[in-house]
Amino acid sequence: MMKKLYKNLHILLINIIFARNTNPSYTNMNIFNFTQCFPDEEACIAHFKAQRDQKGVLCPKCGSMEHYWLRNKLRYECKRCHSRQSLRAGTVLEHTKLPFRYWYVAMHLLTSTKKSFSSSELQRQLGHKRYQPIWELTNKLRDVMGKRDNVYQLKDQVELDNAFITTLIPEDEKDKPLKRGAGSQKKTKVVVMTESAVVEKPKPGQKSKRVNHLKMKIVDDLSADSTTEIVKKQVDSQAEITSDDSTSYVKLKQVVKSHKAQVVKPKDLPTILPWVHIAIGNVKRLLLDTHHQLKKEYLQYYLNEFCYKFNRRYFGEKLFDRLVFVAVRYPTDFRSRIYNRSLYG
C-alpha cells in the first residue's frame, strides 16, 4: 500500500515539475538530472503526458479539446463523442510498443554529445535483444528533427555548394560498371546551404563570416531544376546566395533576391565559401567515425540529426527539452522493412 502511494506521489511530483511552459531554459538535463527526473517508466509517462497536455489533445473524430484521462489504459477519451486515442497517437512514439523510457534515454544520449550515437551502442546501453527496433527508434527521432528544421527557411546571406557522401551501392546498380568521380554509384549527392553574416573588422584568425544555421538535402541529380526546387523550399526568397559557377545553379535567380556565382579556387574557399565547406568536412567525419555502411535511402535521417544539433549548438544541456518538445508535436513518416543488420547503416 505504501509502495503504491509513494509511486503515485512520485508521478504527481513529476507532473508538477514539468507541467510548465515549453521554454527551453527550464531544465539543465545533464546525466545526474536525467536519472533523477526519469528513474522509471512511470516518470517518463507522466512527463510525456504533461507535454502532450500542454500541446492540447484534439479529438480526431469530432474536434473537441476536452478529454478524460484513462490512466490504466494510457488513453484519452473524448468527453463529447467518447472516442479514444492513445497517449502516443500523433507523436513520434505512434505505432511503437517500445517503453517510454527507451525513447527518453535515446533522446538524452542523442542530445548529450555534439557528435552522434550509434544505434548499436544505444541497443547495448538499453540491453535490448534486437537491433532493428532500436535502429528504427533513432531514425524516427532523426525524422522529426528534420521536420522541425523544415519549418524554418535560411535568410540573409547564404552559402551554397554540393557534397558527395560515400554510401553503399544500390542493389539495382551492383551489376553495373562502377563509375568514377561525382557520378559514382558510391556517392550520394547532397545540397548544402549555410546561413551566414559578414563580420565587420574580423579579429586576427577570425573568419570573415559568422555562421548561423545550415541545411543539407539529398538530391537524385545535380540538374538546375532539382537544385532550384530545393532552394525554393529551404531558402527565403529575399536571401542572397553565393556559390561557385556550377551549371546546377543557373536558375537560382528565379527564386531568391540575388545570386552571386563565381569561380572559386581552393585557396579562396576560406574567404568566399568558408562555412559550407567546414560543414561538409564535419558531417563526413561524423558519418565516418560513428556510422558505417550507410544506404542512400537512410542518409537524410543522419543529415537531419547533424543539422538539427548544429542549428541548436548553443542550447547545451537544454537541447534534450527541445527534442522532447519535437517528439510530442511531430508524428514520423519513417518506415522500414529491412531486417538484415548489415544493411542498416
C-alpha positions as CSV (number, residue, x, y, z in Angstrom):
1,M,0.0,0.0,0.0
2,M,2.8,2.4,1.0
3,K,4.7,1.5,-2.2
4,K,1.8,2.3,-4.4
5,L,1.2,5.6,-2.6
6,Y,4.8,6.5,-3.0
7,K,4.7,5.8,-6.7
8,N,1.5,8.0,-7.1
9,L,3.2,10.8,-5.2
10,H,6.3,10.5,-7.4
11,I,4.2,10.7,-10.6
12,L,2.4,13.8,-9.2
13,L,5.7,15.4,-8.4
14,I,7.0,14.8,-11.9
15,N,3.8,16.3,-13.3
16,I,4.2,19.4,-11.2
17,I,7.9,19.8,-12.2
18,F,7.2,19.5,-15.9
19,A,3.7,21.0,-16.3
20,R,5.2,24.4,-17.3
21,N,5.7,26.3,-20.5
22,T,7.9,24.8,-23.1
23,N,10.7,27.4,-22.8
24,P,13.9,25.6,-23.4
25,S,15.6,27.1,-20.4
26,Y,13.6,25.4,-17.7
27,T,15.8,22.3,-17.3
28,N,19.6,21.5,-17.5
29,M,19.3,17.9,-18.5
30,N,22.8,16.5,-17.6
31,I,23.1,12.9,-16.7
32,F,22.5,13.4,-13.0
33,N,19.3,15.4,-13.6
34,F,18.2,12.9,-16.1
35,T,18.5,9.9,-13.8
36,Q,16.8,11.9,-11.0
37,C,13.9,13.1,-13.1
38,F,13.3,9.9,-15.1
39,P,14.2,6.9,-12.8
40,D,11.5,4.6,-14.2
41,E,8.8,4.1,-16.8
42,E,6.1,5.9,-14.8
43,A,8.1,9.1,-14.5
44,C,8.7,9.1,-18.3
45,I,5.0,8.6,-19.0
46,A,4.0,11.3,-16.5
47,H,6.4,13.8,-18.2
48,F,5.3,12.8,-21.7
49,K,1.6,13.3,-20.8
50,A,2.4,16.7,-19.2
51,Q,4.0,17.8,-22.5
52,R,1.1,16.3,-24.5
53,D,-1.4,18.2,-22.4
54,Q,0.4,21.4,-23.0
55,K,0.1,20.9,-26.7
56,G,-3.6,20.2,-26.4
57,V,-5.3,16.9,-27.2
58,L,-7.6,17.2,-30.3
59,C,-10.2,14.5,-30.9
60,P,-9.7,13.2,-34.4
61,K,-13.4,12.5,-34.8
62,C,-15.3,15.5,-33.5
63,G,-12.5,18.1,-32.9
64,S,-13.2,18.5,-29.2
65,M,-10.4,19.6,-27.0
66,E,-11.9,18.2,-23.8
67,H,-11.0,14.7,-22.7
68,Y,-11.0,12.2,-19.8
69,W,-7.7,10.6,-18.9
70,L,-7.8,6.8,-18.6
71,R,-4.7,6.2,-16.6
72,N,-4.8,2.4,-16.6
73,K,-5.1,2.3,-20.4
74,L,-2.8,5.3,-21.1
75,R,-5.6,6.8,-23.3
76,Y,-7.6,9.9,-23.7
77,E,-11.4,9.6,-24.0
78,C,-13.3,12.5,-25.7
79,K,-16.0,14.0,-23.4
80,R,-18.2,14.7,-26.4
81,C,-18.1,11.6,-28.6
82,H,-16.3,9.2,-26.2
83,S,-13.8,8.1,-28.9
84,R,-10.4,7.2,-27.5
85,Q,-6.8,7.8,-28.6
86,S,-3.5,6.6,-27.2
87,L,-1.1,8.8,-25.4
88,R,1.3,8.0,-28.2
89,A,-1.1,9.0,-31.0
90,G,0.1,11.9,-33.2
91,T,3.6,11.8,-31.7
92,V,6.9,10.2,-32.8
93,L,6.0,7.3,-30.5
94,E,2.9,6.3,-32.5
95,H,2.9,2.7,-33.9
96,T,5.6,1.5,-31.5
97,K,5.5,-0.6,-28.4
98,L,8.9,0.2,-27.0
99,P,8.9,1.6,-23.4
100,F,8.7,5.3,-23.0
101,R,11.9,5.2,-21.1
102,Y,13.7,3.8,-24.1
103,W,12.7,6.9,-26.0
104,Y,13.8,9.2,-23.2
105,V,17.2,7.5,-22.8
106,A,17.6,7.7,-26.6
107,M,16.7,11.4,-26.7
108,H,19.1,12.1,-23.8
109,L,22.0,10.3,-25.4
110,L,21.5,11.8,-28.9
111,T,21.4,15.3,-27.4
112,S,24.2,14.9,-24.8
113,T,27.0,14.8,-27.3
114,K,28.0,17.2,-30.2
115,K,28.6,14.1,-32.3
116,S,26.2,11.3,-32.6
117,F,25.2,8.0,-31.0
118,S,25.1,4.7,-33.0
119,S,22.0,2.5,-32.8
120,S,24.2,-0.5,-31.9
121,E,25.7,1.4,-28.9
122,L,22.2,2.5,-27.8
123,Q,21.0,-1.1,-28.1
124,R,23.9,-2.1,-25.8
125,Q,23.1,0.6,-23.3
126,L,19.4,-0.4,-23.2
127,G,20.2,-4.1,-23.0
128,H,17.6,-4.8,-25.8
129,K,17.9,-8.1,-27.6
130,R,17.0,-6.9,-31.1
131,Y,18.8,-4.3,-33.1
132,Q,16.1,-3.3,-35.6
133,P,13.6,-1.7,-33.2
134,I,16.4,0.5,-31.7
135,W,17.6,1.5,-35.1
136,E,14.1,2.4,-36.1
137,L,13.7,4.4,-32.9
138,T,16.7,6.5,-33.6
139,N,15.8,7.1,-37.2
140,K,12.3,8.2,-36.2
141,L,13.8,10.8,-33.9
142,R,16.0,11.9,-36.7
143,D,13.0,12.1,-39.0
144,V,11.2,14.6,-36.7
145,M,14.4,16.6,-36.2
146,G,14.3,17.2,-40.0
147,K,10.6,18.0,-39.9
148,R,11.2,20.6,-37.2
149,D,14.0,22.2,-39.2
150,N,11.9,22.3,-42.4
151,V,9.6,24.8,-40.6
152,Y,12.3,27.4,-41.0
153,Q,14.0,28.9,-44.0
154,L,17.5,30.2,-44.4
155,K,17.7,34.0,-44.7
156,D,20.1,36.9,-45.4
157,Q,23.5,35.7,-46.8
158,V,23.5,32.0,-47.8
159,E,26.5,29.9,-49.0
160,L,25.6,27.0,-51.3
161,D,27.6,24.1,-52.6
162,N,27.3,20.3,-53.3
163,A,28.7,17.5,-51.2
164,F,29.3,13.9,-52.3
165,I,29.0,11.4,-49.4
166,T,30.0,7.8,-49.7
167,T,27.1,5.3,-49.3
168,L,26.5,1.7,-50.2
169,I,26.0,0.9,-53.9
170,P,22.2,0.5,-54.5
171,E,21.0,-3.1,-55.2
172,D,20.0,-2.2,-58.8
173,E,23.4,-0.7,-59.5
174,K,25.7,-3.5,-58.2
175,D,25.9,-5.4,-61.5
176,K,26.8,-2.2,-63.5
177,P,30.4,-1.0,-64.1
178,L,31.5,1.3,-61.3
179,K,31.7,4.9,-62.4
180,R,34.3,7.4,-61.2
181,G,34.1,10.8,-59.7
182,A,30.9,12.6,-58.7
183,G,28.8,10.2,-60.8
184,S,29.9,7.1,-58.9
185,Q,27.3,4.8,-57.6
186,K,29.1,5.1,-54.2
187,K,28.5,8.8,-54.0
188,T,25.2,10.4,-52.8
189,K,24.7,14.0,-53.9
190,V,23.8,16.5,-51.2
191,V,22.9,20.2,-51.5
192,V,24.5,22.0,-48.6
193,M,23.3,25.5,-47.6
194,T,24.7,27.7,-44.7
195,E,23.2,30.9,-43.5
196,S,26.0,33.4,-42.6
197,A,26.6,37.0,-41.9
198,V,29.6,39.1,-42.7
199,V,31.8,40.0,-39.8
200,E,33.0,43.6,-39.8
201,K,36.6,44.1,-38.9
202,P,37.3,40.4,-38.0
203,K,40.0,39.8,-35.4
204,P,43.2,38.0,-36.4
205,G,42.4,34.4,-37.0
206,Q,38.6,35.1,-37.1
207,K,36.7,34.2,-40.2
208,S,35.2,36.8,-42.4
209,K,31.7,35.3,-42.0
210,R,29.8,34.1,-38.9
211,V,27.6,31.0,-39.4
212,N,24.0,30.9,-38.2
213,H,22.0,27.9,-39.5
214,L,22.5,25.2,-42.1
215,K,20.5,22.7,-44.2
216,M,21.6,19.5,-46.1
217,K,19.2,17.9,-48.6
218,I,19.8,14.8,-50.7
219,V,19.1,15.1,-54.5
220,D,19.0,12.4,-57.1
221,D,20.8,14.6,-59.6
222,L,22.5,18.0,-59.8
223,S,20.3,19.4,-62.5
224,A,19.4,23.1,-62.3
225,D,15.7,22.2,-61.8
226,S,16.4,19.8,-58.8
227,T,18.7,22.3,-57.1
228,T,16.4,25.2,-57.7
229,E,13.4,23.3,-56.3
230,I,15.3,22.6,-53.0
231,V,16.5,26.2,-52.7
232,K,12.9,27.4,-53.3
233,K,11.7,25.3,-50.3
234,Q,14.6,25.8,-47.9
235,V,15.8,29.4,-48.6
236,D,13.8,32.7,-48.1
237,S,13.0,34.5,-51.3
238,Q,14.8,37.6,-50.1
239,A,18.1,35.8,-49.4
240,E,21.3,36.5,-51.3
241,I,23.2,33.3,-52.4
242,T,26.9,32.9,-53.0
243,S,28.1,29.8,-54.8
244,D,30.6,28.6,-57.4
245,D,29.8,28.7,-61.1
246,S,28.3,25.2,-61.4
247,T,25.6,24.8,-64.0
248,S,23.4,23.4,-61.2
249,Y,22.8,27.0,-60.0
250,V,21.9,28.8,-63.3
251,K,18.2,29.2,-62.3
252,L,18.6,30.3,-58.7
253,K,18.0,34.0,-59.6
254,Q,14.4,33.0,-60.2
255,V,13.7,32.1,-56.6
256,V,16.0,34.4,-54.5
257,K,16.8,38.1,-54.3
258,S,20.3,37.7,-55.8
259,H,22.7,35.0,-56.8
260,K,26.5,35.6,-57.0
261,A,28.2,32.8,-58.9
262,Q,31.9,32.8,-59.3
263,V,34.9,30.6,-60.0
264,V,36.2,29.6,-56.5
265,K,39.8,28.4,-56.3
266,P,40.7,26.1,-53.4
267,K,42.8,28.9,-51.8
268,D,39.8,31.2,-51.9
269,L,37.4,28.8,-50.1
270,P,38.1,30.2,-46.6
271,T,37.1,33.6,-47.8
272,I,34.2,33.0,-50.2
273,L,32.6,29.8,-49.0
274,P,34.1,29.2,-45.6
275,W,31.2,27.7,-43.6
276,V,29.6,25.5,-46.2
277,H,32.9,23.5,-46.6
278,I,33.5,23.3,-42.9
279,A,30.0,21.8,-42.5
280,I,30.7,19.3,-45.3
281,G,34.0,18.3,-43.7
282,N,32.4,17.9,-40.3
283,V,29.5,15.8,-41.4
284,K,31.7,13.5,-43.5
285,R,34.0,13.0,-40.4
286,L,31.0,12.3,-38.2
287,L,29.5,9.7,-40.6
288,L,32.9,8.0,-41.0
289,D,33.6,7.9,-37.2
290,T,30.1,6.8,-35.9
291,H,28.0,5.3,-38.7
292,H,29.0,2.6,-41.2
293,Q,27.6,1.0,-44.3
294,L,25.1,3.8,-44.9
295,K,22.4,3.4,-47.5
296,K,21.4,6.3,-49.6
297,E,17.7,6.0,-48.7
298,Y,18.6,6.5,-45.0
299,L,21.3,9.1,-45.3
300,Q,18.9,12.0,-45.0
301,Y,18.0,11.0,-41.4
302,Y,21.6,11.2,-40.3
303,L,22.0,14.6,-42.1
304,N,18.8,15.7,-40.2
305,E,20.4,15.0,-36.9
306,F,23.7,16.8,-37.8
307,C,21.8,19.9,-38.9
308,Y,19.3,19.9,-36.0
309,K,22.1,19.8,-33.4
310,F,24.3,22.3,-35.2
311,N,21.4,24.7,-35.5
312,R,20.9,24.5,-31.8
313,R,24.5,24.2,-30.8
314,Y,24.2,27.0,-28.1
315,F,21.3,25.1,-26.3
316,G,23.8,22.9,-24.5
317,E,22.0,20.6,-21.9
318,K,18.7,22.2,-22.8
319,L,18.7,20.5,-26.2
320,F,17.0,17.5,-24.5
321,D,14.0,19.6,-23.6
322,R,13.6,20.8,-27.2
323,L,13.8,17.3,-28.6
324,V,11.0,16.1,-26.2
325,F,9.0,19.1,-27.4
326,V,9.5,18.0,-31.0
327,A,8.8,14.3,-30.3
328,V,5.4,15.2,-28.8
329,R,4.4,17.5,-31.7
330,Y,5.5,15.7,-34.8
331,P,4.5,12.2,-36.0
332,T,7.0,10.3,-38.0
333,D,6.8,9.1,-41.6
334,F,9.8,6.7,-41.1
335,R,9.0,3.1,-42.2
336,S,11.4,0.2,-42.8
337,R,11.0,-3.4,-43.9
338,I,14.7,-4.2,-43.7
339,Y,15.7,-7.0,-41.4
340,N,19.3,-7.6,-42.3
341,R,21.5,-5.7,-39.8
342,S,24.4,-5.3,-42.3
343,L,22.2,-3.1,-44.5
344,Y,21.1,-0.6,-41.8
345,G,23.9,1.9,-41.6
